[in-house]
Amino acid sequence: MIGRKQEKTRLKEAAASKYSEFVAVYGRRRVGKTFLVRETFNYTFTFQHSGLSNASYSLQLSEFWRSLKAQGLPDCPLPHTWFDAFDELGQLLSKSHSRKKIVFLDELPWMDTPRSNFVSALEHFWNGWASARKDILLIICGSATSWIISKVLKNHGGLHNRVTMRLPIRPFTLRECKEFAAAKGLCFTKRDVAECYMIMGGIPFYWSLLQRGQSLAQNIDALFFKADGELHHEYQELFSSLFKMDGHHVAILEALGKHNCGLTRKNIIAETKLSSSGSVTQTLEELEECGFIRRYSQPALPASQQLYQLSDNFTLFHYQFIANNRAGDAHFWTTSLNSPLHSAWSGLAFERLCFQHIAQIQMALGISGVSCNCYAWIYKGNDRKGAQVDLVIDRQDNIINLCEIKYTRKAFAIDRNYSEIMRNRLDTFIEEASPRKAVHLTLISASGLTKNNYSGMLQCVITLEDLFQ
């Protein structure tokens, strides 16, 4: 298995615990949750079951019953309620002689059909039986992250604070995607890997669809732009699996997709026409938990001025190219290479990639153990020109890195005009933010830096190679 070392270690620690453990594994669709759990325990469980998509209450119960019969209770009666079903599960587990009885309930949210009392039965099973023992490891999993967050992690009833381990599964890093591509035999350069990441993010399933013998552009056309491409309709399936289809999540994402720098909560409500209530806050929290958006603010601004920015690469790629590909050009990406459209997209996409690899940037700066506040800085200006800094790294060791991010084919060269732009940004930041720290101009460049008379103004340069650490 590529990556997931920390996650595997935590699952194995739960299995080795002296007490019963309740583990919630969650994350977006296709990120590899089920694969991780199965691989960690070598596909061997005391009991495992997966909920059915869009199935009725009776069908969910009957399939759970079939799993019970197949895995140790051949003569158990058909349960009439989820309370009956979990009682029978308890009987099955009581018969096991394993030191730790591992129960894996996958796609758990699908089992919670309307008026089924599923959550109450799960509460009763854990509180009334499993937690009173020392030999149960209950692992729940599902792509419907909003359900797991609201019904389990933030439950105000019998499951309140009952989960003993939260295990969010995040996308792969650039380095892990490079390893994945190599394992598949894909002849990709590091720039290919980076650009693929800027399109797909670090979602393992998406990377598994890439084909050997084709260029990156050919792969993207085949997956996204052909009518029968395997990711052509992924956007709709992604959000129907993650969230309740009340439209709020998609409405917020679509609004953020139109504003590269992000929106405040107030502006999101105005743009989407959603009610200014707790449901908007909950929706934003769920989108942030799933990694679709990020929240940031400048230190001097109040909490109400926090910005929410769409940060999911796949979603942004869909909004910018797939949704607007009305001509149905099956070779859209190949013909767009080296065009102004591609250049504009790649610059912004590389900025997102850098924000997704802050840990690697800190490592390149030699400050992996230093606490940092990272954000984009924007000054709209009053009596002077405005200024924008792509990435500010405000460090606990009394240094601030003002990072200029450039995605170019050749090494970036600072000329006289650009040196003045960078100097203006530095002066404006110092004047408006009034930092009490040393401020270092920093370049993050996909292709490095050309040394010339102006390059000395930079304190350090970070390259694409560094982001693969």
Buried (B, 14 or more C-beta within 10 A) or exposed (E): EBBBEEBBEBBEEBBEBEEBBBBBBBBBBBBBBBBBBBBBBEEEBBBBBBBBEEBEBEEBBBBBBEBBBEBBBEEBEBBEBBBBBBBBBBEBBEEBEEEBBBBBBBBBBBBBBEEBBBBBBBBBBBEEBBBEEEBBBBBBBBBBBBBBBBBBBEBEEBBEEBBBBBBBBBBBBBBBBBBBBEEBEBEBEBBBBBBBBBBBBBBBBBBEBBEEEBEBBBBBBBBBBBEEBEBBEBBEEBBBBBBBEEEBBBBBBBBBBEBEEBBBBEBBBEBBEBEEEEEBEBBBBBBBBBBBBBBBBBEEEEEEEBBBBBBBBBBBBBBBBBEEBEEEBBEBBBEBEEEEEBBEBBBBBBBBBBBBBEEBBBBBBEBEEEEBBBBBBBBEEEEEEEBEBBBBBBBEEEBBBBBBBBBBEEBBEBEEEBBEBBEBBBEBBEEBBEBEEEBBBBBBBBBBBBEEEBBEEBBBBBBBEBBBB
